[in-house]
Amino acid sequence: MEIIGYIGGAFLTVSGVPEVIRTVKDKKAHIGWNMLVLWFIGEIFMVIYSIDAKIMPLIINYVFNFFVVIVMLAYKIRYLYRRKMNLTLEHIIP
């Protein structure tokens, strides 16, 4: 039964990779703030739970997904900051 957990964890882990590739390629996260923040909070709780329960397939999956969400949040924040700076500069420089 544990092998099924590893297989499921592998599929869930790999499912976030295309979105990270797209995010890095476009330098912009395409997922909304609500989804990213809720996903991030969920991953934190699930990492804590899976470590406490000592379930290795879950630990691997949630730790990897935690870093996936971190990358997307970083790009989302970076894009927001750059957009804000451009708007500020457009108002200052005619």
C-alpha positions in Angstrom: 0.0 0.0 0.0 2.9 2.4 0.7 4.0 2.2 -3.0 0.6 3.6 -4.0 1.3 6.5 -1.7 4.7 7.1 -3.4 3.1 6.9 -6.9 0.3 9.3 -5.9 2.8 11.6 -4.3 4.9 11.6 -7.4 2.0 12.5 -9.6 0.9 15.3 -7.3 4.5 16.6 -7.0 5.0 16.6 -10.8 1.6 18.3 -11.4 2.9 21.7 -10.2 6.1 21.6 -12.3 4.5 22.8 -15.6 3.0 25.9 -13.8 6.4 26.7 -12.3 8.1 26.4 -15.7 5.4 28.7 -17.2 5.9 31.1 -14.3 9.7 31.3 -14.7 9.4 31.5 -18.5 6.9 34.3 -18.4 8.4 35.9 -15.2 4.8 36.2 -14.0 2.6 33.8 -11.9 -0.7 33.2 -13.7 -2.4 31.8 -10.6 -4.5 34.3 -8.5 -3.5 35.5 -5.1 -6.3 33.7 -3.3 -5.2 30.3 -4.7 -1.5 30.9 -4.0 -2.0 32.0 -0.4 -4.5 29.2 0.4 -2.2 26.7 -1.3 0.8 28.0 0.7 -1.0 27.8 4.0 -2.3 24.4 3.2 1.2 23.2 2.4 2.5 24.5 5.7 -0.1 22.6 7.7 0.3 19.4 5.6 4.1 19.5 6.0 3.7 19.7 9.7 1.1 17.0 9.8 3.1 14.6 7.5 6.3 15.1 9.5 4.4 14.4 12.8 2.7 11.3 11.3 6.0 10.2 9.8 4.4 9.4 6.4 7.3 9.6 3.9 5.2 9.9 0.7 3.4 12.8 2.1 6.5 14.5 3.5 8.2 14.3 0.0 5.1 15.6 -1.8 4.3 18.5 0.5 7.8 19.7 1.0 8.4 19.7 -2.8 5.0 21.5 -3.3 5.9 24.0 -0.6 8.9 25.0 -2.7 6.8 25.1 -5.9 4.4 27.6 -4.2 7.3 29.6 -2.8 8.7 30.1 -6.4 5.3 31.1 -7.7 4.7 33.5 -4.8 8.1 35.1 -5.3 7.3 35.7 -9.0 3.9 37.0 -8.1 5.3 39.5 -5.6 8.2 40.4 -8.0 5.7 41.1 -10.8 3.5 43.2 -8.4 6.5 45.2 -7.2 7.8 45.9 -10.8 4.3 46.8 -12.0 3.9 49.2 -9.1 7.4 50.7 -9.7 6.5 51.2 -13.4 3.3 53.0 -12.5 5.1 55.2 -10.1 7.8 56.1 -12.7 5.2 56.8 -15.4 3.6 59.3 -13.1 7.0 61.0 -12.2 8.6 60.9 -15.7 6.4 62.3 -18.5 
